[in-house]
Amino acid sequence: MTTSDKDGAAELEKLNANLAKIEELTQRLAAALARKRPPNPALEAPGQELYAKALAAYWADAMANPARILEQQIGWWGKSLKHYIEATQTLARGKIAPPPDPGPKDRRFSNPLWDTHPWFNFIKQQYLMNAEAIETAVRGMEHLDPADKKRLEYFSRQIIDMMAPTNFFGTNPDALEKAVATEGESLVRGLENLVRDIEANNGDLLVTLADKNAFRVGQNLGTTEGAVVYRNRLIELIQYRPATAKVRAIPVVIFPPWINKFYILDLKPQNSLIRWLVEQGLTVFVVSWKNVDPSYRDVGMDAYVEEGFLTAIREARAITRQKQVNAVGYCIAGTTLALTLGLLHKRRDRSVNCATFLTTMTDFSDPGEIGVYLDNDFVDGIEQQASRDGILDRFYMSRTFSYLRSNDLIYQPAIRSYMLGEAPPAFDLLYWNGDGTNLPARMAVEYLRGLCQEDRLARGGYRICGQTVTLADVRVPLFAVACETDHIAAWRASLNGVLQMGSEDRTFVLAESGHIAGIVNPPSRDKYGHYTNDVLSDPETWKAGATHHSGSWWPRWGEWLAARSGRWVKAREPGDEAHPPLAPAPGTYVTEVPAAAQPS
């Protein structure tokens, strides 16, 4: 047998193996799709009312100013026709190259073929022209309510991004080149990745962002030494082992959001906020929230405040024998910390000495980009789904937050995984991002209706644990950190909430970057800076007068916290006689997998 024959036989064997693999994967895909939950149209897209309003506004604009509408249409047709003629004329002259490409540059089109190959360049330029035409048309709608226009702009952008030629195999040069170079092996691996993700989500598609085998919570994530010193049905309270001979008297109690897991603040030693605080000589407690199952359907905001916030504060005070703690709330837990502080004020309880709010919204009058999902069309759908399931499944929240950065968290990862057949990266932050939690049905609806939609905490008062509290009832010294490009908790909304709080001692810091990277920004990295302005005012005035500082905001906060943490005392080991260690940190709740939702 010649070398050529051997090569041919090897290629045939490889082809047959790939075909067999594809057949197996196709069967697995069909089985996984059969487990898909019944679709809820209210959670898939905005309601029909938005489309009706958009259509009515478009025709109203057309009737009021037909010349402008015609100008837009003729401009788009003119650009498209000119582009087509230039491309065909170039080819007719025998020049296998595209006509001049005016840009703009877009990192999705980084493959050189988008600029040098006539076919790919034509597709790219036409797509960008189409995108510009749609955005111009939507932006020019004058007969549409500003809130509806904001939603229309957002969802139009989602459609534009979804229809990018890079998202389709036949018009993605990277995927085509990889398929040829690997003799189709990349497509088999891509199908394998696709089937894996659909199986993992019971028939739904959620792109795996990070290598799930690269990390283990408690082994290479969440490794700061400590112990669970208290547990109830909602929380495990973790106390961390001291790193200094003496510590500040007043402990810090951190409340992370319960829509994700607490180890975002303790990823790796070099970027762990928890470890950094311990090294500053502070006694640190962290709440690890229960990842709930449908049996928690009737647990509401009152329970999260009483059994979560107030209980953690009480137990931390008892263990350290201190009258007060310094509390920290991150995101949704920051909002609920504000409720708790208002409740303590009403009860004349001074258990909290000072408070820190990280990327926290308490005024939802203008919630920013996340607001497009807070209208009745989506919230009604969430309420219906949660009522059926007993929980708001982590799948829906993860998908919603991913769409706020769809190119980064949906389309590009999908291209790498399904078209290029690449394994997800070993990236701790993305691993955490995919490790979401469920919310009790009642709590989720109470939060979305009362705090987000009706904005009661900032407007008239929110009823919690038998008291009506407002932002003016937040009276303790506070330090608030917002993030400049935050898609979830808009910094302007965060500042507007702080401005309404009743404290006479308020510090506001604006960190560069987004919801996570702006917070998880250790001094050693020296990556993102921050802004300060001692004169609190409306967001635009505040930002105009703010001073930019290089580096992390952590040291600035550390100094502020140290000044409010009391004298130095002998370092404390986790727990006491009444609070024996129940499990080593990071505890048991953080790794539990709750029972699946069952329709009621």
C-alpha positions in Angstrom: 0.0 0.0 0.0 1.4 3.4 -1.0 1.7 6.4 1.3 -1.2 8.0 -0.6 -3.4 5.0 0.0 -2.5 5.0 3.7 -3.3 8.7 4.0 -6.6 8.1 2.1 -7.6 5.2 4.4 -6.7 7.3 7.5 -8.9 10.2 6.3 -11.8 7.8 5.5 -11.5 6.3 8.9 -11.5 9.7 10.5 -14.5 10.8 8.4 -16.5 7.7 9.4 -15.6 8.3 13.0 -16.8 11.9 12.8 -20.0 10.8 11.1 -20.7 8.3 13.8 -20.0 10.9 16.4 -22.3 13.3 14.7 -25.1 10.7 14.7 -24.5 10.0 18.4 -24.6 13.8 19.2 -27.7 14.3 17.1 -29.5 11.6 19.2 -28.3 13.2 22.4 -29.4 16.7 21.1 -32.9 15.4 20.3 -33.2 13.8 23.8 -32.0 17.0 25.5 -34.4 19.2 23.5 -37.3 16.9 24.5 -36.7 18.0 28.1 -37.1 21.7 27.3 -39.5 23.4 29.6 -42.7 24.9 28.0 -41.7 28.3 26.6 -43.1 31.4 28.3 -43.5 34.1 25.6 -43.6 36.8 28.2 -39.9 36.0 29.0 -38.7 35.8 25.5 -39.3 39.3 24.2 -41.1 42.6 25.1 -44.9 42.6 24.9 -46.9 43.4 21.8 -47.7 46.8 23.2 -44.2 48.1 22.6 -44.4 47.0 18.9 -47.8 48.6 18.5 -46.5 51.9 20.0 -43.4 51.8 17.8 -45.5 51.2 14.7 -47.9 54.0 15.6 -45.0 56.4 16.3 -43.4 55.5 13.0 -46.5 56.3 11.0 -47.1 59.5 13.1 -43.6 60.6 12.2 -44.2 59.7 8.5 -47.4 61.8 8.4 -45.9 64.7 10.3 -42.6 64.8 8.4 -42.7 62.5 5.3 -39.7 64.2 3.8 -37.4 63.1 6.6 -38.6 59.5 6.3 -38.1 59.5 2.6 -34.7 61.0 3.0 -33.7 58.1 5.4 -35.1 55.5 3.0 -33.5 57.0 -0.1 -30.2 57.5 1.7 -30.1 53.8 2.7 -31.1 52.6 -0.8 -28.5 55.0 -2.3 -25.7 53.7 -0.1 -26.6 50.1 -0.7 -26.9 50.5 -4.5 -23.6 52.4 -4.7 -21.9 49.7 -2.6 -23.2 47.0 -4.9 -22.1 48.8 -8.1 -18.7 49.4 -6.7 -18.3 45.8 -5.7 -19.5 44.4 -9.1 -17.4 46.9 -11.1 -14.3 46.0 -9.2 -14.9 42.3 -9.9 -15.7 43.1 -13.6 -12.3 44.6 -14.0 -10.8 41.3 -12.9 -9.6 42.6 -9.6 -10.3 40.1 -6.9 -10.4 42.7 -4.1 -13.0 44.8 -2.4 -13.7 48.5 -3.1 -12.4 51.0 -0.5 -13.8 50.3 3.0 -14.6 53.5 4.9 -15.1 51.6 8.2 -15.8 52.0 11.0 -13.6 49.3 12.6 -15.4 46.7 14.7 -13.6 44.1 16.7 -16.1 41.4 15.6 -14.6 41.8 12.1 -11.0 41.3 13.1 -10.2 38.5 10.6 -8.3 40.1 7.6 -10.7 38.5 5.2 -13.4 41.0 6.2 -11.2 43.7 4.6 -9.5 41.8 1.8 -12.0 39.3 0.4 -14.7 40.9 -1.8 -17.5 38.5 -0.6 -16.9 39.0 3.1 -16.2 42.7 2.8 -19.5 43.2 0.9 -21.4 41.4 3.6 -19.7 43.3 6.4 -20.3 46.7 4.8 -23.9 46.0 3.9 -24.5 44.8 7.5 -23.1 47.9 9.0 -25.1 50.1 6.6 -28.3 48.2 7.6 -27.5 48.6 11.3 -26.9 52.3 10.8 -30.2 52.7 9.0 -32.2 50.9 11.7 -30.5 52.9 14.5 -31.2 56.2 12.6 -34.8 55.3 12.1 -35.4 54.4 15.7 -33.4 57.4 17.0 -35.5 59.7 14.9 -38.9 58.7 16.3 -40.3 61.8 17.8 -43.8 60.6 18.6 -42.7 57.9 21.1 -42.6 58.2 24.9 -39.0 58.5 26.1 -39.2 55.3 28.2 -40.7 53.3 25.2 -38.1 54.8 22.9 -35.3 53.7 25.2 -36.7 50.2 25.2 -37.1 50.2 21.4 -33.5 51.4 21.0 -32.3 48.6 23.3 -34.2 45.7 21.7 -33.4 47.0 18.1 -29.8 46.9 19.1 -30.3 43.3 20.3 -31.7 42.3 16.9 -28.9 44.1 15.1 -26.3 42.3 17.2 -28.0 39.0 16.8 -28.1 39.3 13.0 -24.3 40.1 12.6 -22.8 37.9 9.9 -20.2 36.7 12.4 -23.0 34.8 14.1 -23.6 32.5 11.1 -21.3 29.7 10.0 -21.6 30.4 6.3 -20.6 34.1 6.7 -17.9 33.7 9.4 -14.4 33.3 7.9 -12.9 32.2 11.2 -15.3 29.3 11.4 -14.9 28.3 7.7 -11.1 28.5 7.9 -11.1 26.4 11.1 -13.4 23.8 9.6 -11.1 23.4 6.5 -7.9 23.4 8.6 -9.2 20.6 10.9 -11.0 18.7 8.1 -14.4 19.3 9.9 -13.2 18.2 13.3 -13.9 21.7 14.7 -17.6 21.3 13.7 -17.8 18.0 15.5 -16.3 19.5 18.6 -18.6 22.5 18.3 -21.7 20.2 18.1 -20.4 18.4 21.1 -20.2 21.7 23.0 -23.6 22.7 21.9 -25.2 19.4 23.0 -23.3 19.6 26.4 -24.8 23.1 27.1 -28.3 22.1 26.1 -28.1 19.0 28.2 -26.8 21.0 31.2 -29.8 23.3 31.0 -32.5 20.7 30.4 -33.3 21.6 26.8 -32.6 25.4 27.1 -29.5 27.0 25.6 -27.1 28.9 27.9 -23.5 29.2 26.7 -20.9 27.9 29.0 -18.5 30.8 29.6 -15.7 29.1 31.5 -14.1 25.7 31.9 -16.2 24.0 34.7 -13.4 21.5 35.4 -10.8 24.1 36.0 -12.2 25.4 39.3 -13.5 23.9 42.6 -14.9 26.2 45.2 -12.9 25.7 48.3 -9.9 24.3 46.5 -8.8 27.1 44.1 -11.7 29.6 44.6 -13.0 30.8 47.9 -9.9 29.7 49.8 -9.5 32.3 52.5 -9.4 30.4 55.8 -12.4 30.6 58.1 -15.4 28.6 59.4 -19.1 28.6 59.3 -20.1 29.8 62.8 -23.9 30.0 62.4 -26.5 28.5 60.0 -30.2 28.8 59.5 -32.5 28.0 56.6 -31.4 31.1 54.6 -27.7 31.8 55.5 -24.4 30.4 56.6 -22.4 33.0 58.5 -18.7 32.6 57.8 -16.1 34.1 60.1 -12.5 34.3 58.7 -9.4 33.5 60.5 -7.3 36.6 61.4 -4.1 37.3 59.5 -2.7 39.8 62.1 -1.9 39.6 65.8 -4.4 42.3 66.6 -7.6 43.3 64.9 -10.0 46.2 65.0 -12.7 45.9 67.7 -15.7 46.4 65.5 -16.2 43.6 63.0 -17.2 43.8 59.3 -20.3 41.9 58.1 -20.5 41.5 54.3 -23.8 40.8 52.6 -23.3 39.6 49.0 -26.1 39.4 46.5 -28.1 36.2 46.7 -28.6 36.1 42.9 -25.0 34.9 42.8 -22.6 33.3 45.2 -20.5 35.1 47.7 -17.1 33.9 46.4 -17.0 36.7 43.9 -15.3 38.6 46.8 -12.9 35.7 47.4 -12.0 34.3 44.0 -8.2 33.9 44.2 -5.8 35.1 46.9 -4.5 37.9 44.6 -7.9 39.4 43.9 -9.8 38.5 47.1 -11.5 41.5 48.8 -12.2 39.3 51.8 -8.6 38.2 52.2 -7.4 41.9 51.7 -9.8 43.0 54.5 -8.5 40.3 56.8 -4.9 41.4 56.1 -5.9 45.0 57.1 -6.6 43.7 60.6 -10.3 43.5 60.4 -12.6 40.7 61.8 -14.6 39.7 58.7 -17.9 37.9 58.5 -19.6 37.0 55.2 -23.1 35.7 54.6 -23.4 32.8 52.2 -27.0 32.6 51.0 -29.0 29.4 50.5 -29.5 28.4 46.9 -33.2 27.8 47.3 -35.6 25.1 45.9 -39.3 25.3 45.4 -40.1 24.7 49.0 -39.0 28.3 49.6 -41.7 29.7 47.4 -43.4 31.7 50.2 -40.2 33.2 51.6 -40.3 37.0 51.2 -38.3 40.1 51.8 -39.3 40.2 55.5 -37.6 36.8 55.9 -34.4 37.9 54.1 -34.2 40.9 56.4 -35.0 39.2 59.7 -33.4 35.8 59.1 -30.6 37.1 56.9 -29.5 40.6 57.7 -30.6 41.1 61.3 -29.6 37.6 62.3 -26.1 37.9 60.9 -25.6 41.2 62.6 -26.9 39.8 65.9 -24.6 36.7 65.7 -21.5 38.7 64.7 -22.1 41.0 67.6 -22.5 38.1 70.0 -19.3 36.3 68.8 -17.1 39.4 69.0 -18.9 40.8 72.1 -19.4 44.2 70.4 -22.4 46.4 70.5 -22.1 47.3 66.8 -20.9 46.0 63.4 -19.9 47.7 60.2 -22.1 46.4 57.4 -21.4 46.0 53.7 -24.0 45.3 51.0 -23.3 44.4 47.4 -25.9 45.0 44.6 -29.3 43.6 45.6 -28.0 43.0 49.1 -27.0 46.7 49.3 -30.6 47.6 48.4 -31.8 45.3 51.2 -29.2 46.7 53.6 -30.8 50.1 53.1 -34.1 48.6 54.0 -32.5 47.0 57.1 -30.9 50.2 58.2 -34.2 52.0 57.8 -35.9 49.3 59.9 -33.2 49.6 62.6 -33.7 53.3 62.8 -37.4 52.9 63.2 -36.7 50.4 66.0 -34.2 52.7 67.6 -31.6 49.9 67.2 -28.0 51.1 66.8 -26.5 47.7 65.9 -24.8 49.1 62.8 -22.0 51.6 63.2 -21.5 52.4 59.5 -22.5 51.0 56.1 -20.9 50.4 52.8 -22.9 50.1 49.6 -21.3 48.4 46.5 -23.0 49.0 43.2 -26.3 49.5 44.9 -29.5 51.1 43.5 -32.0 52.3 46.0 -33.7 54.9 43.7 -35.2 53.1 40.7 -36.8 56.2 39.0 -34.2 55.9 36.2 -32.5 52.4 36.6 -30.5 52.6 33.4 -30.1 49.8 31.0 -31.6 47.1 33.2 -34.8 49.2 33.2 -35.8 47.8 29.8 -36.6 44.5 31.6 -38.7 46.1 34.4 -41.9 46.9 32.5 -45.0 44.9 33.2 -44.6 42.7 30.1 -41.5 41.1 31.5 -42.3 41.3 35.2 -45.8 39.8 34.6 -44.0 36.9 32.9 -41.6 36.5 35.7 -44.4 36.5 38.2 -46.3 33.8 36.3 -43.2 31.6 35.8 -42.1 32.0 39.5 -45.7 31.2 40.6 -45.6 28.0 38.6 -42.1 26.9 39.6 -42.0 28.1 43.2 -38.7 29.9 42.4 -37.3 32.3 39.9 -34.9 29.9 38.2 -31.3 31.1 37.9 -31.6 30.4 34.1 -33.8 33.4 33.5 -31.6 35.8 35.5 -28.4 34.6 33.9 -29.9 35.0 30.4 -31.2 38.5 31.1 -27.9 39.8 32.5 -26.0 38.2 29.6 -28.2 40.1 27.1 -27.0 43.4 28.7 -23.6 42.5 27.2 -24.8 40.1 24.5 -21.7 40.4 22.2 -19.3 39.6 25.1 -21.4 37.1 27.0 -23.5 35.3 24.3 -22.4 35.7 20.7 -18.6 35.7 21.0 -18.6 32.7 23.4 -21.1 30.9 21.2 -18.9 31.4 18.2 -15.8 30.1 19.9 -17.6 27.1 21.4 -20.0 26.0 18.7 -18.4 27.2 15.4 -14.7 27.0 16.3 -15.1 24.0 18.5 -12.9 25.5 21.2 -13.1 24.7 24.9 -14.3 27.5 27.3 -11.4 29.4 28.9 -10.3 28.7 32.5 -11.4 32.1 33.7 -12.4 32.4 37.4 -14.7 35.4 36.9 -16.7 33.8 34.1 -16.9 30.6 36.1 -18.5 32.5 38.9 -20.8 34.3 36.4 -22.2 30.9 35.4 -22.7 29.7 39.0 -26.0 31.4 39.7 -28.7 30.8 42.2 -32.5 30.6 42.4 -34.7 33.1 44.2 -37.9 32.3 46.1 -41.0 33.2 44.1 -42.4 35.6 46.7 -39.2 37.4 47.4 -38.4 37.9 43.6 -41.9 39.4 42.9 -41.8 41.6 46.0 -38.4 43.0 45.0 -39.3 43.6 41.4 -42.7 45.1 42.1 -42.2 47.1 45.3 -38.6 48.2 44.9 -37.9 48.2 41.2 -41.2 49.1 39.5 -43.0 51.1 42.2 -39.7 52.5 43.6 -41.3 52.6 47.1 -38.1 53.0 49.1 -37.4 56.3 47.3 -41.1 57.3 46.9 -43.3 57.2 49.9 -41.8 54.2 51.8 -41.4 50.5 51.6 -43.2 48.2 54.1 -40.7 45.8 55.7 -41.1 43.7 58.9 -44.1 45.8 60.1 -42.5 49.2 59.5 -42.6 51.6 56.6 -39.1 52.8 55.8 -37.7 55.4 53.4 -34.2 56.4 52.2 -34.3 59.3 54.7 -34.3 56.6 57.5 -30.7 55.6 56.5 -28.8 57.6 59.1 -25.5 55.8 59.7 -22.2 57.0 58.1 -22.0 55.5 54.7 -19.5 54.8 51.9 -20.9 54.1 48.5 -19.1 52.7 45.4 -20.6 52.7 42.0 -19.0 51.7 38.7 -18.8 53.9 35.6 -19.8 51.3 33.0 -22.1 49.2 35.2 -24.9 47.6 33.1 -26.8 46.4 36.1 -26.7 49.2 38.7 -26.3 52.5 36.8 -24.0 54.8 38.7 -26.2 57.8 38.3 -29.1 55.9 39.9 -26.7 54.8 42.7 -25.8 58.4 43.5 -29.4 59.6 43.3 -30.2 57.1 46.0 -27.3 58.2 48.2 -28.4 61.8 47.9 -31.7 60.9 49.5 -30.3 59.1 52.5 -30.5 60.8 55.8 -26.9 60.3 56.9 -24.8 63.4 57.6 -21.6 61.5 56.8 -21.7 60.3 53.1 -18.9 59.4 50.8 -19.4 58.5 47.2 -16.8 56.9 44.9 -17.1 56.2 41.2 -14.9 53.3 40.1 -13.8 52.8 36.5 -15.1 49.6 34.7 -18.2 47.6 35.3 -20.4 45.8 37.9 -17.8 43.2 38.8 -14.4 44.4 37.5 -14.9 47.8 39.1 -15.4 46.2 42.5 -12.9 43.2 42.2 -10.0 45.6 41.6 -7.2 44.9 44.0 -4.4 47.5 44.6 -1.8 45.1 43.3 -3.3 45.0 39.9 -3.2 48.8 39.4 -5.7 48.4 36.5 -8.7 50.7 37.1 -8.9 54.1 38.7 -11.6 55.9 40.5 -13.2 59.4 40.9 -14.0 61.3 44.1 -15.8 64.5 44.9 -16.4 65.6 48.5 -19.3 67.8 47.4 -22.3 65.5 46.7 -24.7 66.9 44.0 -26.6 65.6 41.0 -24.6 63.1 38.9 -23.6 65.3 36.1 -22.4 68.1 38.4 -20.7 65.6 40.6 -18.8 64.0 37.8 -17.8 67.3 36.2 -16.2 68.4 39.5 -14.7 65.0 40.4 -11.0 64.2 40.7 -9.6 61.1 39.0 -7.2 58.9 41.0 -5.1 56.1 39.6 -5.4 52.6 41.1 -8.0 50.8 43.2 -10.5 52.4 45.6 -9.8 49.7 48.2 -7.1 51.6 50.1 -9.3 54.7 50.3 -12.2 52.6 51.7 -9.8 50.8 54.0 -8.8 54.1 55.6 -12.4 55.2 55.9 -13.3 51.8 57.5 -10.4 51.7 59.9 -11.3 55.1 61.2 -14.8 53.7 62.1 -13.7 50.3 63.4 -12.6 51.1 66.9 -9.5 50.3 68.9 -7.1 47.4 68.4 -7.8 44.2 70.3 -6.4 40.7 70.4 -7.1 38.7 67.2 -10.2 36.4 67.3 -10.4 32.9 66.1 -13.7 32.0 64.4 -16.6 31.3 66.7 -16.9 30.9 70.4 -18.4 28.4 72.9 -21.9 29.2 71.8 -20.9 29.2 68.1 -18.6 26.2 67.5 -17.4 25.9 63.9 -19.9 24.0 61.8 -17.8 23.6 58.6 -14.7 25.1 57.2 -15.1 28.0 54.8 -16.5 28.4 52.2 -19.2 26.3 53.9 -21.8 24.0 52.4 -24.5 26.3 51.0 -22.2 27.6 48.3 -21.8 24.2 46.7 -25.3 22.8 47.2 -27.4 21.9 44.1 -31.1 22.5 44.9 -33.9 20.3 43.8 -35.4 21.1 40.5 -38.5 23.2 40.2 -41.7 21.3 39.9 -44.8 23.1 38.5 -47.4 23.6 41.2 
